[in-house]
Amino acid sequence: MDNLIYELESSHEEVNVPEKLIFGQTFSTHAFEMNYDSEAGGWINPTIKKFDVINLSPAALVFHYGQAIFEGLKAYKQENGNIVMFRPEKNFERLNSSARKMCIPEIDINFVMKALIELIRIDKDWIPDNPGHSLYIRPVVFATDPMLGVKPGVKYKFMILLSPVGPYYPEGFKPVPIMATKKYVRAVRGGVGDCKTAGNYAASLLAQKEAQKLGFTQVLYLDALEQKYIEEVGTMNMFVHFKDEVATPRLTGTILPGITRMSVLEILKDWGYNVNERDISLQEIIENYNNNSLLELFGTGTAAVISSISKLKYNDIELLFNAESAGELGTKLYTQLTGIQYGIIEDKYNWLTKVE
């Protein structure tokens, strides 16, 4: 590949992917990185090199002022041996959208796509063969200027890490309990709620910690202004299946525009469902539950694909769904999406990018 630098090991290392994979704790042999220097004309030295520690000054801007964005996507080994990625260009488009809001220089998507494909080809032995397993891909960009001062950096590092992962639900596709709260809000309009930036996730840790102490997986956030409408669940976009409609919160700049969310919307419309992106009040959900017009709740995201909700708690109100089995529509969507990703179902949407 033109302009790409290779710093690979002289001898091929034997790959031993652990049988038990804990998300985000095992990494492949190599990583991709390049640096941005405004004085050098932009992004320079794109390199595939051995995965290793990096050298940063304690004064690096990222540590003090939080200029960091990232993405998360996956590569899959299909039944016929093909290696594919699911809509990777959409992740890089979203990365650039985050970059614009965070005053970070954008990347050349075509070039980075080619570099990522090359990286996966080199480390393809790290993709697990077991059913439901995949290779998690983490692009990340952060400011590296060794100075203090609240202003955008002029030096950045872009990296792509690869991590083999097992199925999100190792014991099967199980529903999860969540809780809604007015105690915390995730984002406000005009802020960076629609960016995949590190600070958004740091700000969610306390609420999630408190929810987990009470036996809930995650927190369902409400809008910051009226604290009336549902937004997202930490790491998931939310969908509500009413009797006559499937609804999801509209994109107002306060929630992440999920790639899985986007895909689910396309599939549901293709299946003929009445699908709407709109404001959904928590009260509307409760009322429909009480009159038996609420069929199920589910979340969407890269890691779990679909997360069916077993229970929603708000103050003293509990909406109880099947705690053992995922909802019918959530299960159908999970089967469809994973079927496309693993090559079991035809990719008529042209969502897959073939690595080899």
Secondary structure, 3 states (H helix, E strand, C coil): CCCCEEECCCCCCCCCCCCCCCCCCCCCCEEEEEEEEHHHCEEEEEEEEECCCCCCCCCEHHHHHCCEEECCEEEEECCCCCEEEECHHHHHHHHHHHHHHCCCCCCCHHHHHHHHHHHHHHCHHHCCCCCCCEEEEEEEEEECCECCCCCCCCEEEEEEEEEEECCCCCCCCCCEEEEEECCCCCCCCCCCCCCCEHHHHHCCHHHHHHHHHCCCCEEEEECCCCCCEECEECCEEEEEEECCEEEECCCCCCCCCCHHHHHHHHHHHHCCCCEEECCCEHHHHHHHHHCCCEEEEEEEECCCEEEEEEEEEECCEEEECCCCCCCHHHHHHHHHHHHHHCCCCCCCCCCEEECC
